[in-house]
Amino acid sequence: MEWTISDRNLLRVNVQVQKYFFYAVAAIVVLACNFPNDSDNSASDQVVGRSVDNVDQVLIDISGALFEVEIAQSPQSRDIGLSGRPYMSDRNGMLFVFDNPGIHHFWMKGMEFPLDFLWIDSNCLVAEITENVSHIENSGTEDMRIYSPSSPIKYVLEINGGVSQTTDIQIGQRIRFLGNIDATFEC
């Protein structure tokens, strides 16, 4: 078979296309390997199905009363809290996690339903309970009432107003985090 100039040019173009196609496939493979995969998290980083640094929900047991709670661990999530939500289920709540025990202050700005505050010490014991904190009296920011524990606490659990009484939660009861999460929250 005799090659003409146009056949040789076509062969060169075909080889170049194959070469660029190979480079494109190789680049895609390299890029795909560099993106994180949800299934790549090691078992030591898992807490109830989520990475320790990004825990956003956990199941809490307080003497048989179970609550699925959101975690407010960053300053931003603690500032927002439950404000702006129209309601919350009686078996839900929000757990505020602080780096160090202290007298931490709360208010009801932007709340649309009453809450119970469970003030929890660094041993994961309910230190105090502030029941049925009203959302109505805190409509403006002037003279807004501030709620604080009388002793240092590490956690605050906000649940619907009256739920601590209906579930018989009492001072001195231990909070248990269900799943492999106790080490994360030092309980």
Secondary structure in CASP SS format (residue, H / E / C, confidence):
PFRMAT SS
TARGET T0000
AUTHOR 0000-0000-0000
METHOD secondary structure of the structure
MODEL  1
M C 1.00
E C 1.00
W C 1.00
T C 1.00
I H 1.00
S H 1.00
D H 1.00
R H 1.00
N H 1.00
L H 1.00
L H 1.00
R H 1.00
V H 1.00
N H 1.00
V H 1.00
Q H 1.00
V H 1.00
Q H 1.00
K H 1.00
Y H 1.00
F H 1.00
F H 1.00
Y H 1.00
A H 1.00
V H 1.00
A H 1.00
A H 1.00
I H 1.00
V H 1.00
V H 1.00
L H 1.00
A H 1.00
C H 1.00
N H 1.00
F C 1.00
P C 1.00
N C 1.00
D H 1.00
S H 1.00
D H 1.00
N C 1.00
S C 1.00
A H 1.00
S H 1.00
D H 1.00
Q E 1.00
V E 1.00
V C 1.00
G C 1.00
R E 1.00
S E 1.00
V H 1.00
D H 1.00
N H 1.00
V C 1.00
D C 1.00
Q E 1.00
V E 1.00
L E 1.00
I E 1.00
D E 1.00
I E 1.00
S C 1.00
G C 1.00
A E 1.00
L E 1.00
F E 1.00
E E 1.00
V E 1.00
E E 1.00
I E 1.00
A E 1.00
Q C 1.00
S C 1.00
P H 1.00
Q H 1.00
S H 1.00
R H 1.00
D H 1.00
I H 1.00
G C 1.00
L C 1.00
S C 1.00
G C 1.00
R C 1.00
P C 1.00
Y C 1.00
M C 1.00
S C 1.00
D C 1.00
R C 1.00
N E 1.00
G E 1.00
M E 1.00
L E 1.00
F E 1.00
V E 1.00
F E 1.00
D E 1.00
N E 1.00
P E 1.00
G E 1.00
I C 1.00
H C 1.00
H C 1.00
F E 1.00
W C 1.00
M C 1.00
K C 1.00
G C 1.00
M C 1.00
E C 1.00
F C 1.00
P C 1.00
L E 1.00
D E 1.00
F E 1.00
L E 1.00
W E 1.00
I E 1.00
D C 1.00
S C 1.00
N C 1.00
C C 1.00
L E 1.00
V E 1.00
A E 1.00
E E 1.00
I E 1.00
T E 1.00
E E 1.00
N E 1.00
V E 1.00
S C 1.00
H C 1.00
I H 1.00
E H 1.00
N H 1.00
S C 1.00
G C 1.00
T C 1.00
E C 1.00
D C 1.00
M C 1.00
R C 1.00
I C 1.00
Y E 1.00
S C 1.00
P C 1.00
S C 1.00
S C 1.00
P C 1.00
I E 1.00
K E 1.00
Y E 1.00
V E 1.00
L E 1.00
E E 1.00
I E 1.00
N E 1.00
G C 1.00
G C 1.00
V H 1.00
S H 1.00
Q H 1.00
T H 1.00
T C 1.00
D C 1.00
I C 1.00
Q C 1.00
I C 1.00
G C 1.00
Q C 1.00
R E 1.00
I E 1.00
R E 1.00
F E 1.00
L E 1.00
G C 1.00
N C 1.00
I C 1.00
D C 1.00
A C 1.00
T C 1.00
F C 1.00
E C 1.00
C C 1.00
END
